[in-house]
């Protein structure tokens, strides 16, 4: 029972982060110490759940699916998406520099947290680190191709599968990939307007993405823990330019309903931003909120580590083995 409020608050943070193009709920899960438990819990939805129900009844199913963890987490995410996320979207429209500055500091500190994670470094970890960096940079450019699938329902399902998979990865923003597909406003509008028909297709894709991608991540964490952490670190570092506050959109295309789909930015120094864009750089304000974001992450990571240590090993402990023999 003591865990429920903390898990619920983590869900609120994940939902708010997922609403911002450039930030991933997976980042919040990682820095708050619940990432591996989240992946393992999602992976348990499958044939093994039916076996648990047959052998141990409803109570066994609840324990197998770790619903004492997932229910408060999902409740926090859902509440955030329909409430906190509205405020985040408003800030994105009205105070983008301050919001991006805050999340830039948050993601920068997240990279430090992941880099400090205890793992025996091996020279070949450069490869997954570089792969994560390149994928984070290259994925948005591929996203407009999703619209070539034709059927609006199929596009929504594929978009849901891609977005939810990205949200499970620290650093890769599902919202930014939706923005790159030209579907961010469509999906957020459906959430705000409770467009059930649209949300059902999108949710179907999310379920498919969760079922498949959680199993892949769980396998990677079990067998290649150190290499997977380096890949996640690459994802986080690769996502940081998207959040750089002082940038100018130089190339875009129009998506559905004339929505602007960003393709390329020019990144500016704060002192050049005003002369190029004609807008105030808000250097002091952005710096302050960036520092607040960094401090918040470091405090959350510290509290999360203490919480994990106090709980000790549970049934997800195998995921936390720092190195498997296959990493040798």
Phi and psi in degrees as a GROMACS rama.xvg file:
@    title "Ramachandran Plot"
@    xaxis  label "Phi"
@    yaxis  label "Psi"
@TYPE xy
-64.2809  -26.295  UNK-2
-76.5918  -25.8535  UNK-3
-56.6411  -49.6937  UNK-4
-59.6235  -41.2418  UNK-5
-65.0207  -40.8999  UNK-6
-66.1587  -41.2006  UNK-7
-59.7683  -43.6259  UNK-8
-64.9518  -36.7074  UNK-9
-62.714  -38.535  UNK-10
-62.6669  -41.1372  UNK-11
-58.1462  -43.7685  UNK-12
-65.3357  -40.2162  UNK-13
-65.2034  -42.9733  UNK-14
-63.7227  -42.7259  UNK-15
-65.1205  -40.5132  UNK-16
-65.481  -41.2775  UNK-17
-65.0521  -19.86  UNK-18
-77.1792  -15.0368  UNK-19
-99.3005  121.204  UNK-20
-62.087  113.858  UNK-21
121.149  -12.9339  UNK-22
-122.562  144.047  UNK-23
-114.242  138.187  UNK-24
-61.1979  -27.4442  UNK-25
-61.5573  -31.1059  UNK-26
-63.4289  -44.5419  UNK-27
-63.9061  -41.7012  UNK-28
-61.0499  -39.3243  UNK-29
-69.5025  -48.236  UNK-30
-73.2866  -17.7887  UNK-31
-95.9315  5.75522  UNK-32
81.8036  18.4849  UNK-33
-118.497  7.16988  UNK-34
-61.0643  -51.4935  UNK-35
-67.993  -36.5424  UNK-36
-64.9689  -36.7753  UNK-37
-63.4398  -48.4415  UNK-38
-61.8434  -45.7735  UNK-39
-64.5329  -38.5711  UNK-40
-66.9262  -43.0942  UNK-41
-63.8186  -38.9034  UNK-42
-62.6821  -24.6037  UNK-43
-74.0715  -10.4286  UNK-44
-76.9074  104.646  UNK-45
173.242  -160.462  UNK-46
-55.6515  -32.9965  UNK-47
-63.7095  -25.5197  UNK-48
-67.4876  -38.1254  UNK-49
-66.3838  -37.3143  UNK-50
-64.3547  -41.7596  UNK-51
-63.7895  -37.4232  UNK-52
-66.5765  -41.9545  UNK-53
-67.1541  -40.1505  UNK-54
-82.3485  -37.5161  UNK-55
-126.136  5.15233  UNK-56
75.7354  -164.997  UNK-57
-62.8929  -40.3598  UNK-58
-63.7507  -38.5354  UNK-59
-65.3976  -37.2654  UNK-60
-65.6081  -42.6106  UNK-61
-60.6525  -43.2361  UNK-62
-68.5727  -41.2391  UNK-63
-62.6797  -42.5531  UNK-64
-82.1762  -4.09022  UNK-65
55.8302  45.7642  UNK-66
-68.3699  -23.6687  UNK-67
-62.7618  -21.2291  UNK-68
-95.4949  -47.0947  UNK-69
-70.4519  -39.2212  UNK-70
-62.4006  -51.9358  UNK-71
-65.7127  -31.8722  UNK-72
-65.9245  -48.2883  UNK-73
-66.5791  -33.5434  UNK-74
-63.027  -41.4902  UNK-75
-65.238  -42.6246  UNK-76
-61.9226  -47.1524  UNK-77
-62.3587  -44.6316  UNK-78
-63.4959  -38.4979  UNK-79
-66.5984  -42.0964  UNK-80
-61.4388  -38.0243  UNK-81
-93.8758  -2.39297  UNK-82
-133.502  -70.3738  UNK-83
-59.3174  -39.4976  UNK-84
-60.706  -30.5808  UNK-85
-61.6151  -42.5057  UNK-86
-65.5296  -38.8066  UNK-87
-64.2812  -43.9363  UNK-88
-63.4688  -39.0675  UNK-89
-61.8736  -43.9393  UNK-90
-63.4108  -38.2247  UNK-91
-62.4023  -35.0663  UNK-92
-79.8441  -34.9218  UNK-93
-106.277  -27.3664  UNK-94
-137.431  60.1821  UNK-95
-64.2272  -35.3603  UNK-96
-63.8048  -45.7621  UNK-97
-66.6775  -42.5597  UNK-98
-65.7827  -44.9346  UNK-99
-65.2147  -35.6042  UNK-100
-63.1288  -43.4886  UNK-101
-60.6223  -48.032  UNK-102
-74.4672  -26.0866  UNK-103
-63.5027  -44.775  UNK-104
-63.2762  -39.5163  UNK-105
-62.7059  -47.0721  UNK-106
-70.1096  -37.6316  UNK-107
-60.4205  -44.3286  UNK-108
-67.7784  -32.2637  UNK-109
-63.1716  -38.3769  UNK-110
-61.8032  -38.8413  UNK-111
-64.5444  -42.092  UNK-112
-62.0609  -45.0009  UNK-113
-66.7514  -41.2956  UNK-114
-63.3682  -30.6062  UNK-115
-82.0733  -7.63701  UNK-116
-59.2656  131.616  UNK-117
-65.1219  116.407  UNK-118
-158.669  143.301  UNK-119
-76.8241  115.383  UNK-120
-72.1785  137.531  UNK-121
-127.444  146.41  UNK-122
-59.8015  -32.5938  UNK-123
-76.4593  -4.10202  UNK-124
-65.6303  -14.4818  UNK-125
-59.3458  -33.119  UNK-126
-66.3676  -52.7308  UNK-127
-65.3152  -31.5936  UNK-128
-62.2126  -47.0628  UNK-129
-67.2603  -36.0482  UNK-130
-63.762  -44.1628  UNK-131
-61.885  -40.9162  UNK-132
-63.1524  -45.8379  UNK-133
-68.7646  -39.8167  UNK-134
-64.9729  -41.9001  UNK-135
-61.4507  -35.0891  UNK-136
-78.3943  -34.5758  UNK-137
-90.6834  -26.4015  UNK-138
-57.5714  -46.6045  UNK-139
-56.2642  -33.9774  UNK-140
-67.1385  -23.6788  UNK-141
-86.6836  -17.4427  UNK-142
-65.2317  -36.0619  UNK-143
-57.6934  -22.9017  UNK-144
-65.0806  -20.6072  UNK-145
-60.5074  -34.0656  UNK-146
-67.4831  -15.2842  UNK-147
-74.8756  -6.35256  UNK-148
-66.8933  -20.0239  UNK-149
94.4803  -77.5144  UNK-150
-60.9496  125.245  UNK-151
-58.1679  -36.7039  UNK-152
-66.2315  -43.007  UNK-153
-66.0208  -39.1745  UNK-154
-60.539  -44.081  UNK-155
-64.8517  -40.6062  UNK-156
-65.0544  -46.5264  UNK-157
-64.4329  -40.7354  UNK-158
-61.8937  -41.523  UNK-159
-62.542  -43.0005  UNK-160
-63.6995  -42.1828  UNK-161
-68.4493  -45.1729  UNK-162
-64.2031  -44.4214  UNK-163
-69.0099  -34.3306  UNK-164
-64.5622  -41.4823  UNK-165
-65.3079  -36.5781  UNK-166
-65.9102  -22.9925  UNK-167
-77.8033  -14.9165  UNK-168
-97.7523  123.977  UNK-169
-59.1667  128.89  UNK-170
99.0716  -31.5619  UNK-171
-94.1233  120.543  UNK-172
-91.7812  116.694  UNK-173
-63.3217  -35.8317  UNK-174
-64.4324  -38.9167  UNK-175
-69.3519  -35.5933  UNK-176
-66.454  -38.0144  UNK-177
-62.4049  -40.3418  UNK-178
-62.6671  -39.6063  UNK-179
-67.5354  -27.7299  UNK-180
-81.7809  -11.6502  UNK-181
80.8769  20.9453  UNK-182
-116.434  0.60795  UNK-183
-61.8594  -50.3265  UNK-184
-65.108  -33.8141  UNK-185
-62.9392  -48.9517  UNK-186
-69.7694  -44.9604  UNK-187
-64.3396  -35.7408  UNK-188
-65.091  -37.3495  UNK-189
-67.3211  -36.6346  UNK-190
-66.1612  -46.225  UNK-191
-67.9896  -34.1568  UNK-192
-97.5946  3.68412  UNK-193
51.8348  50.7166  UNK-194
-78.9813  91.8442  UNK-195
-60.9969  -43.6547  UNK-196
-58.9267  -46.035  UNK-197
-68.0809  -42.7565  UNK-198
-65.7853  -31.1082  UNK-199
-64.1711  -45.1215  UNK-200
-64.7417  -43.4458  UNK-201
-65.0784  -42.3545  UNK-202
-65.1239  -35.2813  UNK-203
-60.1781  -42.5728  UNK-204
-65.1973  -37.3895  UNK-205
-61.7447  -43.7074  UNK-206
-62.0363  -44.8262  UNK-207
-60.4437  -44.4052  UNK-208
-63.9919  -41.6928  UNK-209
-61.8428  -47.2642  UNK-210
-60.6127  -45.5352  UNK-211
-78.4727  -48.3613  UNK-212
-73.6979  -32.319  UNK-213
-64.3442  -35.6757  UNK-214
-67.5074  -39.5694  UNK-215
-64.2531  -46.5494  UNK-216
-63.3861  -40.8162  UNK-217
-61.2977  -43.1313  UNK-218
-64.25  -43.0776  UNK-219
-63.3012  -42.5282  UNK-220
-66.7461  -33.3556  UNK-221
-73.54  -38.4423  UNK-222
-103.599  -26.3178  UNK-223
-136.922  59.0459  UNK-224
-58.3898  -51.9771  UNK-225
-63.221  -45.5449  UNK-226
-64.36  -38.2388  UNK-227
-66.0224  -39.9626  UNK-228
-60.1051  -40.0532  UNK-229
-66.7408  -37.4878  UNK-230
-62.8691  -42.737  UNK-231
-63.8525  -37.9898  UNK-232
-62.2008  -40.9406  UNK-233
-61.6258  -40.4811  UNK-234
-59.8053  -44.9991  UNK-235
-64.1929  -47.1811  UNK-236
-63.6587  -40.2071  UNK-237
-66.4026  -22.619  UNK-238
-84.9839  -13.1539  UNK-239
-64.155  -38.0545  UNK-240
-59.1382  -29.7185  UNK-241
-62.383  -25.8948  UNK-242
-100.175  -1.07277  UNK-243
-59.0832  120.438  UNK-244
-63.4502  -38.0574  UNK-245
-97.1698  87.7928  UNK-246
-142.764  158.623  UNK-247
-123.898  129.241  UNK-248
-73.6192  120.304  UNK-249
-115.115  -13.4403  UNK-250
-148.457  132.523  UNK-251
-154.458  169.679  UNK-252
-135.792  161.154  UNK-253
-94.944  127.221  UNK-254
-95.7345  -157.548  UNK-255
-61.0191  143.499  UNK-256
57.5838  32.6925  UNK-257
59.0311  28.4981  UNK-258
-72.6473  135.073  UNK-259
-77.6941  122.806  UNK-260
-106.124  107.8  UNK-261
-67.6946  136.319  UNK-262
-114.7  -32.1704  UNK-263
-156.647  144.281  UNK-264
-121.64  156.108  UNK-265
-107.821  123.58  UNK-266
-91.5036  130.537  UNK-267
-116.537  154.62  UNK-268
-74.4556  149.812  UNK-269
-54.111  -38.3756  UNK-270
-75.1892  -12.7506  UNK-271
-96.2121  -16.0644  UNK-272
-61.3229  -46.0863  UNK-273
-64.3899  -42.4732  UNK-274
-68.9134  -30.1729  UNK-275
-82.4401  -43.7977  UNK-276
-100.429  -18.8247  UNK-277
79.1941  5.84129  UNK-278
-106.321  150.213  UNK-279
-65.836  140.789  UNK-280
-78.123  -22.3881  UNK-281
51.2894  44.6083  UNK-282
-57.9652  -45.844  UNK-283
-64.0572  -47.7882  UNK-284
-62.6921  -43.8754  UNK-285
-63.9783  -41.8587  UNK-286
-62.7383  -42.5573  UNK-287
-62.7355  -48.5151  UNK-288
-69.5312  -30.5212  UNK-289
-64.8463  -43.5099  UNK-290
-63.7044  -40.2221  UNK-291
-61.1966  -43.2726  UNK-292
-60.4808  -42.5632  UNK-293
-64.2047  -47.4641  UNK-294
-63.0842  -39.2644  UNK-295
-60.1935  -44.1562  UNK-296
-63.7866  -45.4332  UNK-297
-63.7112  -39.0089  UNK-298
-67.1904  -45.465  UNK-299
-61.9343  -43.0475  UNK-300
-62.5022  -40.3225  UNK-301
-64.2866  -45.2856  UNK-302
-65.9177  -39.9487  UNK-303
-62.6717  -41.1222  UNK-304
-64.2138  -40.6524  UNK-305
-64.6209  -38.2239  UNK-306
-64.5641  -43.7882  UNK-307
-63.8189  -42.7669  UNK-308
-65.2084  -37.4171  UNK-309
-68.6832  -35.3127  UNK-310
-71.5602  -30.1475  UNK-311
77.3304  -164.427  UNK-312
-79.8718  137.075  UNK-313
-125.943  -163.513  UNK-314
-73.6877  -3.13449  UNK-315
-100.237  7.88869  UNK-316
-57.685  -35.8282  UNK-317
-55.072  -28.2464  UNK-318
-67.7366  -23.8446  UNK-319
-90.6363  2.61028  UNK-320
-61.0892  123.323  UNK-321
-66.3834  -33.5706  UNK-322
-146.372  133.348  UNK-323
-96.7072  164.42  UNK-324
-60.9901  -28.1081  UNK-325
-71.1498  -13.9915  UNK-326
-85.2196  -7.86034  UNK-327
